């Protein structure tokens, strides 16, 4: 299991700046940003926090998560737009960028997961692009080149921890329908949402250790399939530090991958090397943002 993570300490000003940049970038690409879309609502919420029109209460868990999810929306869509080519976008990309803007403010209130599912597809593609990967949006969701080879990646989000195996199977079926081998990328935010609350604040290594222990348990429960080259895991969580006059939000973004032991050694080593280089580059790029 190979891993990487990003730890970001954010204030409301930096989040608002990221939202404004994302909105302007979308408009420059010809994508309409409705005033009631999820990105706009997220920016509006963070502005209320900054203006003290909304007080973040450490005992109001629902509000804390509402603010956290607003930040996740802004940061993820910011990364997606940062990875867009300066040469412009395809009609498929434009359609998907428009789709991702919708959905409810929070995952719990989202009756239709299409927008967030689309956002996760784009997020996976964006991170791989930032890592130097040659990526295109095509069936099953994203395709990644490795030398003369190209593999499809089926992107799956969990709406419930109980859906993990179901989503993995759905990803396998997507790959099998294409008559090829590929990867399943899975977002496990719902599983890592409440990582060990007793961890010391601001300790990314401890947070990532918690994430990895969750992933290892999940991974051990998967029945290997010859069609699946590996599993890519992605997750977010957050913590609030109220020890200072102005609360600080810390966002943790986790990534790990496991290459299947069911494939031949040459293919296994080739993809291991490719993803390791990509993940190292992702860390380097994200730290520079």
Backbone as CSV, one residue per row, in Angstrom:
resi,resn,N_x,N_y,N_z,CA_x,CA_y,CA_z,C_x,C_y,C_z
1,UNK,0.857,-1.188,0.000,0.000,0.000,0.000,0.891,1.235,0.000
2,UNK,0.740,2.093,-0.999,1.514,3.314,-1.075,0.599,4.487,-0.784
3,UNK,1.136,5.483,-0.085,0.268,6.526,0.435,0.861,7.910,0.236
4,UNK,0.000,8.911,0.295,0.439,10.304,0.343,-0.692,11.111,0.954
5,UNK,-0.380,12.305,1.390,-1.420,13.122,2.014,-1.079,14.592,1.882
6,UNK,-2.077,15.431,2.039,-1.908,16.874,2.028,-2.607,17.448,3.249
7,UNK,-1.901,18.302,3.961,-2.431,18.933,5.168,-2.474,20.429,4.901
8,UNK,-3.674,21.025,4.984,-3.830,22.443,4.686,-4.472,23.145,5.870
9,UNK,-3.823,24.188,6.345,-4.409,25.012,7.406,-5.015,26.233,6.732
10,UNK,-6.331,26.381,6.859,-7.015,27.411,6.081,-7.707,28.428,6.963
11,UNK,-7.763,29.641,6.450,-8.583,30.690,7.040,-9.669,31.034,6.040
12,UNK,-10.687,31.752,6.468,-11.800,32.044,5.577,-11.377,32.889,4.379
13,UNK,-10.387,33.760,4.556,-9.942,34.615,3.448,-9.365,33.779,2.314
14,UNK,-8.511,32.811,2.637,-7.894,31.986,1.596,-8.932,31.125,0.885
15,UNK,-9.940,30.651,1.624,-10.992,29.849,1.012,-11.833,30.699,0.060
16,UNK,-12.156,31.918,0.490,-12.929,32.831,-0.364,-12.142,33.175,-1.623
17,UNK,-10.841,33.417,-1.478,-9.999,33.707,-2.649,-9.991,32.528,-3.626
18,UNK,-9.921,31.292,-3.073,-9.946,30.105,-3.928,-11.282,29.985,-4.660
19,UNK,-12.378,30.296,-3.943,-13.709,30.246,-4.564,-13.822,31.275,-5.688
20,UNK,-13.343,32.491,-5.438,-13.424,33.545,-6.457,-12.598,33.180,-7.683
21,UNK,-11.408,32.642,-7.443,-10.562,32.229,-8.576,-11.263,31.151,-9.399
22,UNK,-11.874,30.179,-8.708,-12.558,29.075,-9.385,-13.736,29.579,-10.197
23,UNK,-14.534,30.467,-9.624,-15.694,31.022,-10.326,-15.248,31.784,-11.580
24,UNK,-14.206,32.597,-11.442,-13.704,33.363,-12.591,-13.138,32.442,-13.664
25,UNK,-12.457,31.380,-13.236,-11.885,30.436,-14.198,-12.998,29.714,-14.961
26,UNK,-14.029,29.286,-14.252,-15.165,28.624,-14.903,-15.790,29.545,-15.953
27,UNK,-16.000,30.802,-15.583,-16.608,31.751,-16.513,-15.718,31.984,-17.733
28,UNK,-14.396,32.020,-17.516,-13.472,32.227,-18.639,-13.481,31.053,-19.603
29,UNK,-13.885,29.880,-19.109,-13.973,28.688,-19.949,-15.355,28.538,-20.591
30,UNK,-16.220,29.502,-20.326,-17.544,29.470,-20.918,-18.561,28.660,-20.138
31,UNK,-18.238,28.335,-18.881,-19.143,27.555,-18.040,-19.975,28.513,-17.191
32,UNK,-21.283,28.366,-17.264,-22.183,29.213,-16.481,-22.144,28.812,-15.011
33,UNK,-22.026,29.803,-14.132,-22.003,29.558,-12.684,-23.273,30.160,-12.086
34,UNK,-24.315,29.360,-11.892,-25.583,29.890,-11.369,-25.421,30.447,-9.951
35,UNK,-26.164,31.480,-9.584,-26.057,32.069,-8.244,-26.498,31.126,-7.133
36,UNK,-27.252,30.081,-7.489,-27.723,29.135,-6.466,-26.984,27.808,-6.498
37,UNK,-25.869,27.727,-7.251,-25.137,26.453,-7.332,-24.349,26.212,-6.046
38,UNK,-23.878,24.983,-5.887,-23.208,24.570,-4.644,-21.943,25.392,-4.385
39,UNK,-21.178,25.694,-5.431,-19.954,26.474,-5.261,-20.274,27.873,-4.758
40,UNK,-21.277,28.520,-5.353,-21.659,29.870,-4.942,-22.191,29.885,-3.505
41,UNK,-22.999,28.885,-3.169,-23.537,28.794,-1.810,-22.413,28.545,-0.792
42,UNK,-21.435,27.742,-1.188,-20.302,27.475,-0.294,-19.521,28.759,-0.030
43,UNK,-19.290,29.525,-1.084,-18.562,30.790,-0.909,-19.342,31.743,-0.005
44,UNK,-20.652,31.781,-0.201,-21.510,32.661,0.589,-21.461,32.283,2.078
45,UNK,-21.452,30.992,2.348,-21.398,30.526,3.738,-20.084,30.924,4.400
46,UNK,-18.984,30.720,3.692,-17.672,31.075,4.255,-17.566,32.584,4.456
47,UNK,-18.170,33.359,3.566,-18.180,34.818,3.729,-18.913,35.203,5.009
48,UNK,-20.035,34.523,5.297,-20.778,34.794,6.529,-19.934,34.497,7.763
49,UNK,-19.135,33.438,7.680,-18.247,33.106,8.803,-17.205,34.207,8.968
50,UNK,-16.631,34.640,7.865,-15.611,35.686,7.932,-16.181,36.993,8.479
51,UNK,-17.415,37.324,8.073,-18.037,38.579,8.505,-18.670,38.475,9.893
52,UNK,-18.549,37.305,10.518,-19.130,37.041,11.837,-20.655,37.124,11.843
53,UNK,-21.246,36.982,10.657,-22.702,36.880,10.591,-23.149,35.486,10.999
54,UNK,-22.207,34.572,10.965,-22.451,33.195,11.393,-21.316,32.803,12.331
55,UNK,-21.661,32.483,13.553,-20.658,32.142,14.567,-20.474,30.626,14.604
56,UNK,-19.233,30.206,14.409,-18.923,28.771,14.438,-18.806,28.336,15.890
57,UNK,-19.769,27.563,16.328,-19.852,27.089,17.706,-19.211,25.706,17.798
58,UNK,-18.212,25.519,18.662,-17.556,24.212,18.766,-18.489,23.083,19.175
59,UNK,-19.638,23.414,19.731,-20.591,22.375,20.148,-21.673,22.092,19.100
60,UNK,-21.643,22.853,18.005,-22.641,22.672,16.952,-22.030,21.829,15.828
61,UNK,-22.077,20.505,15.994,-21.432,19.605,15.044,-22.024,19.729,13.647
62,UNK,-23.338,19.928,13.564,-23.979,20.056,12.249,-23.439,21.266,11.491
63,UNK,-23.294,22.397,12.199,-22.766,23.603,11.561,-21.293,23.416,11.199
64,UNK,-20.524,22.784,12.079,-19.107,22.547,11.794,-18.942,21.753,10.503
65,UNK,-19.783,20.734,10.318,-19.681,19.930,9.105,-20.216,20.667,7.890
66,UNK,-21.199,21.520,8.096,-21.705,22.320,6.977,-20.598,23.238,6.449
67,UNK,-19.874,23.865,7.373,-18.754,24.722,6.979,-17.637,23.895,6.350
68,UNK,-17.337,22.738,6.937,-16.282,21.879,6.406,-16.606,21.432,4.987
69,UNK,-17.852,21.027,4.758,-18.229,20.563,3.424,-18.197,21.701,2.409
70,UNK,-18.498,22.925,2.862,-18.365,24.082,1.979,-16.906,24.255,1.565
71,UNK,-16.013,24.074,2.521,-14.583,24.183,2.214,-14.134,23.062,1.284
72,UNK,-14.605,21.835,1.508,-14.255,20.720,0.621,-14.708,21.021,-0.809
73,UNK,-15.928,21.544,-0.944,-16.453,21.881,-2.271,-15.549,22.878,-2.969
74,UNK,-15.198,23.937,-2.258,-14.367,24.992,-2.848,-12.979,24.465,-3.201
75,UNK,-12.339,23.773,-2.272,-10.972,23.303,-2.502,-10.903,22.265,-3.606
76,UNK,-11.860,21.329,-3.636,-11.840,20.296,-4.674,-12.086,20.905,-6.050
77,UNK,-13.049,21.814,-6.134,-13.331,22.420,-7.434,-12.198,23.355,-7.863
78,UNK,-11.552,23.968,-6.903,-10.366,24.781,-7.194,-9.266,23.923,-7.824
79,UNK,-9.003,22.750,-7.247,-7.975,21.859,-7.796,-8.356,21.369,-9.191
80,UNK,-9.629,21.060,-9.377,-10.100,20.604,-10.686,-9.832,21.671,-11.746
81,UNK,-10.129,22.924,-11.410,-9.925,24.002,-12.390,-8.454,24.321,-12.588
82,UNK,-7.644,24.159,-11.534,-6.201,24.386,-11.678,-5.590,23.403,-12.668
83,UNK,-6.173,22.221,-12.761,-5.633,21.176,-13.639,-6.141,21.288,-15.074
84,UNK,-7.101,22.182,-15.322,-7.627,22.328,-16.685,-6.558,22.908,-17.610
85,UNK,-6.512,22.412,-18.816,-5.521,22.866,-19.792,-5.716,24.338,-20.130
86,UNK,-4.607,25.041,-20.290,-4.659,26.444,-20.684,-5.120,26.590,-22.130
87,UNK,-5.085,25.475,-22.869,-5.498,25.504,-24.275,-7.019,25.435,-24.429
88,UNK,-7.713,25.266,-23.318,-9.161,25.162,-23.383,-9.638,23.782,-22.994
89,UNK,-10.940,23.587,-23.003,-11.523,22.329,-22.572,-12.421,21.757,-23.671
90,UNK,-12.632,20.459,-23.592,-13.476,19.776,-24.565,-14.946,19.958,-24.190
91,UNK,-15.862,19.699,-25.127,-17.294,19.756,-24.789,-17.658,18.816,-23.638
92,UNK,-17.000,17.648,-23.581,-17.259,16.702,-22.480,-16.851,17.306,-21.145
93,UNK,-15.673,17.928,-21.108,-15.218,18.580,-19.876,-16.168,19.694,-19.464
94,UNK,-16.594,20.498,-20.417,-17.507,21.613,-20.115,-18.807,21.091,-19.516
95,UNK,-19.340,20.024,-20.092,-20.578,19.448,-19.581,-20.401,18.947,-18.161
96,UNK,-19.266,18.291,-17.898,-19.026,17.741,-16.565,-18.761,18.843,-15.548
97,UNK,-18.100,19.907,-15.971,-17.873,21.034,-15.062,-19.208,21.677,-14.673
98,UNK,-20.117,21.767,-15.608,-21.446,22.309,-15.290,-22.200,21.380,-14.344
99,UNK,-22.103,20.070,-14.579,-22.792,19.095,-13.730,-22.312,19.152,-12.291
100,UNK,-20.996,19.313,-12.089,-20.447,19.224,-10.740,-20.876,20.380,-9.849
101,UNK,-21.347,21.472,-10.444,-21.679,22.662,-9.660,-22.942,22.496,-8.825
102,UNK,-23.742,21.505,-9.166,-25.032,21.380,-8.498,-24.958,20.423,-7.302
103,UNK,-26.101,20.047,-6.772,-26.149,19.233,-5.567,-26.439,20.091,-4.351
104,UNK,-26.835,19.435,-3.276,-27.146,20.141,-2.029,-25.872,20.619,-1.341
105,UNK,-26.041,21.508,-0.362,-24.884,22.044,0.363,-24.091,20.956,1.075
106,UNK,-24.800,19.957,1.608,-24.131,18.894,2.346,-24.456,17.541,1.723
107,UNK,-23.580,16.592,1.966,-23.778,15.232,1.444,-25.073,14.646,1.994
108,UNK,-25.343,14.880,3.275,-26.530,14.306,3.917,-27.821,14.798,3.264
109,UNK,-27.802,16.015,2.745,-29.011,16.595,2.144,-29.099,16.334,0.642
110,UNK,-28.117,15.644,0.102,-28.040,15.438,-1.346,-28.890,14.247,-1.770
111,UNK,-30.039,14.511,-2.364,-30.933,13.423,-2.793,-30.501,12.841,-4.138
112,UNK,-29.739,13.613,-4.907,-29.233,13.155,-6.199,-27.714,13.301,-6.202
113,UNK,-26.965,12.182,-6.220,-25.508,12.263,-6.090,-24.759,12.585,-7.378
114,UNK,-25.469,12.846,-8.479,-24.805,13.030,-9.774,-23.727,14.105,-9.737
115,UNK,-24.040,15.264,-9.153,-23.078,16.371,-9.156,-21.797,15.996,-8.412
116,UNK,-21.943,15.424,-7.222,-20.757,15.059,-6.455,-20.031,13.867,-7.091
117,UNK,-20.762,12.943,-7.705,-20.108,11.847,-8.409,-19.263,12.378,-9.567
118,UNK,-19.833,13.329,-10.299,-19.103,13.946,-11.411,-17.890,14.701,-10.900
119,UNK,-18.067,15.417,-9.794,-16.942,16.145,-9.197,-15.813,15.185,-8.828
120,UNK,-16.154,14.012,-8.293,-15.110,13.068,-7.920,-14.383,12.530,-9.153
121,UNK,-15.105,12.260,-10.237,-14.451,11.837,-11.480,-13.427,12.891,-11.913
122,UNK,-13.858,14.144,-11.908,-12.980,15.237,-12.328,-11.823,15.427,-11.356
123,UNK,-12.088,15.222,-10.061,-11.053,15.359,-9.034,-9.953,14.318,-9.234
124,UNK,-10.352,13.073,-9.496,-9.371,12.015,-9.742,-8.531,12.372,-10.965
125,UNK,-9.204,12.779,-12.045,-8.480,13.158,-13.253,-7.559,14.339,-13.020
126,UNK,-8.013,15.311,-12.230,-7.212,16.504,-11.955,-5.949,16.162,-11.176
127,UNK,-6.097,15.342,-10.132,-4.925,14.983,-9.338,-3.906,14.210,-10.175
128,UNK,-4.386,13.270,-10.976,-3.466,12.500,-11.815,-2.780,13.409,-12.828
129,UNK,-3.512,14.397,-13.345,-2.920,15.369,-14.270,-1.866,16.204,-13.567
130,UNK,-2.176,16.650,-12.357,-1.209,17.434,-11.583,0.034,16.624,-11.276
131,UNK,-0.138,15.293,-11.211,0.992,14.409,-10.962,1.784,14.061,-12.208
132,UNK,1.435,14.695,-13.318,2.179,14.464,-14.556,1.601,13.362,-15.422
133,UNK,0.430,12.833,-15.054,-0.181,11.765,-15.826,-0.835,12.289,-17.094
134,UNK,-0.840,11.449,-18.118,-1.571,11.764,-19.348,-2.968,11.189,-19.187
135,UNK,-3.935,12.080,-19.046,-5.287,11.693,-18.628,-6.312,12.180,-19.642
136,UNK,-7.355,11.388,-19.846,-8.495,11.858,-20.621,-9.780,11.327,-19.998
137,UNK,-10.852,12.070,-20.199,-12.153,11.661,-19.683,-12.827,10.748,-20.702
138,UNK,-12.926,9.486,-20.366,-13.537,8.492,-21.252,-13.884,7.286,-20.408
139,UNK,-14.662,6.364,-20.972,-15.081,5.175,-20.233,-13.876,4.397,-19.702
140,UNK,-13.977,3.898,-18.441,-15.183,3.887,-17.606,-15.517,5.252,-16.991
141,UNK,-14.512,6.052,-16.601,-14.714,7.446,-16.190,-13.515,8.284,-16.586
142,UNK,-12.319,7.777,-16.244,-11.055,8.450,-16.524,-10.119,7.409,-17.133
143,UNK,-9.234,7.854,-18.021,-8.245,6.938,-18.580,-6.856,7.521,-18.376
144,UNK,-5.913,6.659,-17.981,-4.545,7.074,-17.666,-3.567,6.270,-18.511
145,UNK,-2.624,6.977,-19.147,-1.629,6.307,-19.982,-0.390,5.972,-19.159
146,UNK,0.204,4.829,-19.485,1.461,4.398,-18.870,2.318,3.816,-19.984
147,UNK,3.151,4.663,-20.602,3.931,4.219,-21.747,3.008,3.900,-22.905
148,UNK,3.086,2.680,-23.417,2.233,2.250,-24.515,0.895,1.716,-24.021
149,UNK,0.767,1.572,-22.698,-0.470,1.052,-22.128,-1.388,2.188,-21.700
150,UNK,-2.666,1.897,-21.655,-3.645,2.834,-21.112,-4.666,2.029,-20.329
151,UNK,-5.006,2.510,-19.154,-5.974,1.805,-18.305,-7.112,2.727,-17.932
152,UNK,-8.302,2.161,-17.864,-9.455,2.914,-17.417,-9.545,2.937,-15.906
153,UNK,-10.136,3.996,-15.378,-10.347,4.138,-13.935,-11.828,4.420,-13.699
154,UNK,-12.485,3.543,-12.975,-13.887,3.741,-12.604,-13.923,4.468,-11.264
155,UNK,-14.515,5.649,-11.234,-14.539,6.487,-10.025,-15.841,6.269,-9.269
156,UNK,-15.720,5.916,-7.977,-16.890,5.605,-7.162,-16.849,6.361,-5.842
157,UNK,-17.967,7.003,-5.510,-18.113,7.678,-4.216,-19.014,6.855,-3.309
158,UNK,-18.683,6.849,-2.037,-19.544,6.188,-1.065,-20.529,7.202,-0.487
159,UNK,-21.804,6.845,-0.492,-22.796,7.668,0.205,-23.047,7.104,1.597
160,UNK,-22.534,5.899,1.842,-22.673,5.239,3.135,-21.541,4.232,3.286
161,UNK,-20.967,4.101,4.488,-19.915,3.093,4.686,-20.355,1.688,4.291
162,UNK,-21.651,1.413,4.418,-22.169,0.082,4.100,-22.136,-0.211,2.601
163,UNK,-21.928,0.831,1.789,-21.968,0.671,0.341,-20.598,0.363,-0.260
164,UNK,-19.570,0.195,0.579,-18.206,0.053,0.065,-18.078,-1.091,-0.941
165,UNK,-18.444,-2.291,-0.553,-18.275,-3.436,-1.439,-19.159,-3.335,-2.681
166,UNK,-20.332,-2.750,-2.507,-21.233,-2.557,-3.646,-20.604,-1.628,-4.683
167,UNK,-19.984,-0.547,-4.210,-19.350,0.396,-5.129,-18.129,-0.234,-5.816
168,UNK,-17.360,-1.009,-5.088,-16.210,-1.680,-5.703,-16.688,-2.625,-6.805
169,UNK,-17.755,-3.363,-6.530,-18.299,-4.284,-7.541,-18.817,-3.522,-8.761
170,UNK,-19.440,-2.366,-8.527,-19.913,-1.552,-9.639,-18.738,-1.114,-10.519
171,UNK,-17.642,-0.718,-9.865,-16.444,-0.324,-10.605,-15.889,-1.476,-11.421
172,UNK,-15.850,-2.672,-10.826,-15.378,-3.863,-11.537,-16.228,-4.120,-12.777
173,UNK,-17.546,-4.003,-12.623,-18.450,-4.271,-13.744,-18.257,-3.245,-14.864
174,UNK,-18.010,-1.983,-14.489,-17.740,-0.965,-15.503,-16.522,-1.348,-16.334
175,UNK,-15.483,-1.817,-15.646,-14.246,-2.212,-16.322,-14.481,-3.452,-17.182
176,UNK,-15.191,-4.412,-16.644,-15.447,-5.653,-17.368,-16.264,-5.427,-18.629
177,UNK,-17.196,-4.468,-18.597,-18.011,-4.186,-19.779,-17.165,-3.699,-20.949
178,UNK,-16.007,-3.133,-20.634,-15.111,-2.647,-21.680,-14.191,-3.745,-22.197
179,UNK,-14.226,-4.915,-21.542,-13.397,-6.032,-21.962,-11.920,-5.806,-21.734
180,UNK,-11.592,-5.098,-20.637,-10.192,-4.803,-20.343,-9.975,-4.783,-18.835
181,UNK,-8.724,-4.584,-18.456,-8.422,-4.442,-17.036,-8.254,-2.961,-16.693
182,UNK,-8.555,-2.612,-15.445,-8.429,-1.214,-15.047,-8.432,-1.058,-13.545
183,UNK,-8.575,0.169,-13.095,-8.523,0.507,-11.681,-9.883,0.990,-11.194
184,UNK,-10.106,0.852,-9.893,-11.271,1.446,-9.247,-10.762,2.521,-8.293
185,UNK,-11.231,3.744,-8.470,-10.917,4.839,-7.547,-12.125,5.037,-6.651
186,UNK,-11.913,5.046,-5.350,-13.051,5.134,-4.427,-12.835,6.253,-3.410
187,UNK,-13.863,7.083,-3.271,-13.845,8.147,-2.274,-14.478,7.615,-0.993
188,UNK,-13.735,7.634,0.098,-14.228,7.061,1.355,-14.417,8.132,2.435
189,UNK,-14.835,9.320,2.022,-15.078,10.404,2.986,-16.035,9.973,4.099
190,UNK,-17.077,9.228,3.731,-18.071,8.844,4.739,-17.491,7.900,5.785
191,UNK,-16.401,7.214,5.446,-15.769,6.286,6.387,-14.761,7.008,7.282
192,UNK,-14.009,7.949,6.698,-12.953,8.625,7.471,-13.431,9.958,8.057
193,UNK,-14.720,10.238,7.908,-15.257,11.525,8.361,-14.890,11.830,9.810
194,UNK,-14.988,10.859,10.665,-14.703,11.101,12.082,-13.497,10.290,12.527
195,UNK,-12.354,10.621,11.958,-11.125,9.971,12.402,-10.883,10.296,13.871
196,UNK,-10.107,9.469,14.524,-9.898,9.515,15.967,-9.921,10.945,16.529
197,UNK,-10.990,11.336,17.229,-11.112,12.712,17.730,-10.135,13.028,18.851
198,UNK,-9.519,12.011,19.417,-8.594,12.234,20.521,-7.176,12.526,20.055
199,UNK,-6.950,12.475,18.743,-5.623,12.791,18.229,-5.267,14.239,18.565
200,UNK,-3.975,14.484,18.734,-3.513,15.841,19.007,-3.796,16.727,17.801
201,UNK,-4.284,17.939,18.039,-4.603,18.849,16.957,-3.359,19.154,16.126
202,UNK,-3.570,19.259,14.817,-2.489,19.645,13.928,-1.456,18.572,13.678
203,UNK,-1.798,17.316,13.903,-0.847,16.221,13.715,-1.232,15.425,12.463
204,UNK,-0.750,15.843,11.264,-1.145,15.165,10.031,-0.685,13.722,9.959
205,UNK,0.470,13.414,10.541,0.964,12.031,10.505,0.019,11.095,11.254
206,UNK,-0.472,11.558,12.404,-1.410,10.742,13.173,-2.722,10.588,12.424
207,UNK,-3.186,11.664,11.802,-4.419,11.598,11.028,-4.270,10.619,9.867
208,UNK,-3.122,10.689,9.209,-2.939,9.789,8.074,-2.817,8.342,8.529
209,UNK,-2.240,8.136,9.683,-2.165,6.779,10.232,-3.564,6.213,10.446
210,UNK,-4.482,7.069,10.932,-5.875,6.640,11.115,-6.506,6.283,9.769
211,UNK,-6.267,7.143,8.779,-6.811,6.900,7.443,-6.299,5.569,6.885
212,UNK,-5.004,5.357,7.019,-4.402,4.157,6.449,-4.925,2.895,7.126
213,UNK,-5.176,2.975,8.432,-5.708,1.797,9.120,-7.105,1.463,8.608
214,UNK,-7.905,2.493,8.301,-9.224,2.268,7.708,-9.076,1.606,6.341
215,UNK,-8.161,2.132,5.529,-7.963,1.613,4.179,-7.498,0.164,4.203
216,UNK,-6.579,-0.148,5.094,-6.057,-1.514,5.159,-7.155,-2.502,5.538
217,UNK,-8.040,-2.097,6.436,-9.166,-2.972,6.808,-10.105,-3.173,5.620
218,UNK,-10.396,-2.078,4.908,-11.259,-2.171,3.742,-10.622,-3.041,2.667
219,UNK,-9.341,-2.806,2.441,-8.640,-3.506,1.375,-8.589,-5.008,1.634
220,UNK,-8.414,-5.360,2.892,-8.334,-6.782,3.252,-9.665,-7.493,3.034
221,UNK,-10.761,-6.728,2.968,-12.082,-7.330,2.833,-12.505,-7.519,1.376
222,UNK,-11.670,-7.041,0.442,-12.017,-7.118,-0.980,-11.586,-8.462,-1.555
223,UNK,-12.479,-9.087,-2.284,-12.140,-10.304,-3.015,-11.466,-9.894,-4.316
224,UNK,-10.237,-10.356,-4.523,-9.467,-9.930,-5.690,-10.133,-10.358,-6.988
225,UNK,-10.057,-9.473,-7.983,-10.588,-9.757,-9.309,-9.457,-9.611,-10.313
226,UNK,-9.404,-10.531,-11.256,-8.337,-10.497,-12.261,-8.474,-9.284,-13.180
227,UNK,-9.663,-8.690,-13.218,-9.896,-7.536,-14.096,-9.478,-6.219,-13.464
228,UNK,-9.259,-6.220,-12.164,-8.920,-4.983,-11.447,-7.416,-4.927,-11.196
229,UNK,-6.776,-3.931,-11.791,-5.329,-3.768,-11.636,-4.969,-3.216,-10.260
230,UNK,-5.889,-2.526,-9.632,-5.619,-1.963,-8.313,-6.748,-1.050,-7.859
231,UNK,-6.631,-0.599,-6.611,-7.626,0.291,-5.998,-6.932,1.593,-5.601
232,UNK,-7.562,2.715,-5.939,-7.070,4.032,-5.532,-8.039,4.582,-4.497
233,UNK,-7.526,4.930,-3.331,-8.369,5.428,-2.239,-8.153,6.933,-2.053
234,UNK,-9.258,7.646,-1.847,-9.200,9.087,-1.601,-10.121,9.416,-0.429
235,UNK,-9.696,10.352,0.421,-10.537,10.740,1.547,-10.191,12.131,2.051
236,UNK,-11.180,12.784,2.662,-10.984,14.086,3.303,-11.498,14.006,4.740
237,UNK,-10.903,14.762,5.589,-11.503,15.046,6.884,-11.011,16.417,7.323
238,UNK,-11.457,16.848,8.494,-11.085,18.183,8.962,-11.042,18.207,10.480
239,UNK,-10.424,19.244,11.005,-10.489,19.504,12.441,-10.528,21.010,12.641
240,UNK,-11.099,21.427,13.758,-11.150,22.843,14.112,-10.301,23.058,15.359
241,UNK,-9.543,24.124,15.333,-8.737,24.501,16.483,-9.325,25.783,17.067
242,UNK,-9.942,25.652,18.243,-10.568,26.798,18.897,-9.688,27.361,20.019
243,UNK,-8.423,26.998,20.014,-7.528,27.443,21.084,-7.079,28.895,20.898
244,UNK,-7.361,29.467,19.740,-6.966,30.843,19.450,-8.217,31.704,19.266
245,UNK,-8.070,33.022,19.347,-9.253,33.890,19.231,-10.048,33.649,17.949
246,UNK,-9.331,33.397,16.840,-9.997,33.121,15.570,-9.831,31.635,15.254
247,UNK,-10.933,30.885,15.151,-10.829,29.438,14.897,-10.063,29.128,13.613
248,UNK,-9.296,28.058,13.658,-8.526,27.612,12.496,-9.096,26.285,12.016
249,UNK,-9.293,26.174,10.708,-9.730,24.920,10.114,-8.530,24.234,9.485
250,UNK,-8.374,22.957,9.768,-7.319,22.176,9.122,-7.984,21.089,8.283
251,UNK,-7.649,21.075,7.015,-8.203,20.091,6.093,-7.138,19.048,5.782
252,UNK,-7.523,17.804,5.850,-6.622,16.702,5.548,-7.149,15.964,4.320
253,UNK,-6.346,15.874,3.283,-6.709,15.116,2.084,-5.757,13.937,1.968
254,UNK,-6.327,12.742,1.868,-5.530,11.520,1.884,-5.642,10.785,0.560
255,UNK,-4.556,10.142,0.172,-4.536,9.317,-1.030,-3.691,8.082,-0.771
256,UNK,-4.121,6.963,-1.258,-3.285,5.767,-1.216,-3.688,4.867,-2.378
257,UNK,-2.807,3.982,-2.778,-3.154,3.046,-3.843,-2.537,1.685,-3.546
258,UNK,-3.193,0.685,-4.067,-2.704,-0.687,-3.940,-2.803,-1.356,-5.304
259,UNK,-1.688,-1.846,-5.812,-1.665,-2.567,-7.077,-1.969,-4.038,-6.798
260,UNK,-2.819,-4.620,-7.608,-3.267,-5.994,-7.382,-2.116,-6.999,-7.459
261,UNK,-2.178,-7.985,-6.582,-1.207,-9.078,-6.614,-1.620,-10.179,-7.575
262,UNK,-2.776,-10.000,-8.224,-3.302,-11.014,-9.145,-2.783,-10.833,-10.570
263,UNK,-2.005,-9.803,-10.831,-1.515,-9.552,-12.188,-0.046,-9.954,-12.284
264,UNK,0.455,-10.066,-13.507,1.839,-10.504,-13.691,2.801,-9.461,-13.130
265,UNK,3.991,-9.907,-12.745,4.940,-9.056,-12.034,5.367,-7.847,-12.852
266,UNK,5.565,-8.013,-14.160,6.001,-6.889,-14.987,4.957,-5.783,-15.014
267,UNK,3.691,-6.166,-15.197,2.610,-5.179,-15.200,2.480,-4.533,-13.824
268,UNK,2.593,-5.345,-12.794,2.489,-4.847,-11.417,3.571,-3.808,-11.143
269,UNK,4.801,-4.121,-11.503,5.914,-3.199,-11.248,5.787,-1.929,-12.088
270,UNK,5.293,-2.084,-13.329,5.136,-0.926,-14.202,4.134,0.079,-13.652
271,UNK,2.995,-0.420,-13.175,1.991,0.483,-12.624,2.392,1.003,-11.250
272,UNK,3.084,0.201,-10.476,3.572,0.664,-9.176,4.516,1.851,-9.364
273,UNK,5.433,1.713,-10.297,6.386,2.786,-10.574,5.662,4.033,-11.070
274,UNK,4.668,3.842,-11.968,3.942,4.975,-12.536,3.178,5.739,-11.465
275,UNK,2.436,5.023,-10.640,1.637,5.704,-9.617,2.512,6.330,-8.538
276,UNK,3.629,5.687,-8.215,4.502,6.278,-7.206,5.034,7.629,-7.667
277,UNK,5.438,7.701,-8.938,5.925,8.972,-9.495,4.807,10.012,-9.524
278,UNK,3.610,9.583,-9.912,2.477,10.505,-9.964,2.142,11.037,-8.573
279,UNK,2.085,10.148,-7.586,1.717,10.575,-6.233,2.781,11.484,-5.629
280,UNK,4.037,11.214,-5.908,5.106,12.094,-5.424,4.958,13.490,-6.025
281,UNK,4.622,13.529,-7.315,4.467,14.815,-7.994,3.222,15.549,-7.491
282,UNK,2.160,14.806,-7.202,0.953,15.430,-6.642,1.294,16.148,-5.339
283,UNK,2.011,15.454,-4.449,2.403,16.065,-3.172,3.198,17.334,-3.409
284,UNK,4.126,17.269,-4.355,4.984,18.416,-4.652,4.161,19.591,-5.173
285,UNK,3.240,19.305,-6.081,2.419,20.371,-6.657,1.462,20.974,-5.629
286,UNK,0.842,20.143,-4.815,-0.127,20.654,-3.841,0.546,21.504,-2.772
287,UNK,1.748,21.118,-2.401,2.459,21.920,-1.398,2.843,23.295,-1.956
288,UNK,2.974,23.393,-3.276,3.366,24.648,-3.893,2.199,25.586,-4.159
289,UNK,0.958,25.084,-4.065,-0.213,25.924,-4.326,-0.431,26.955,-3.227
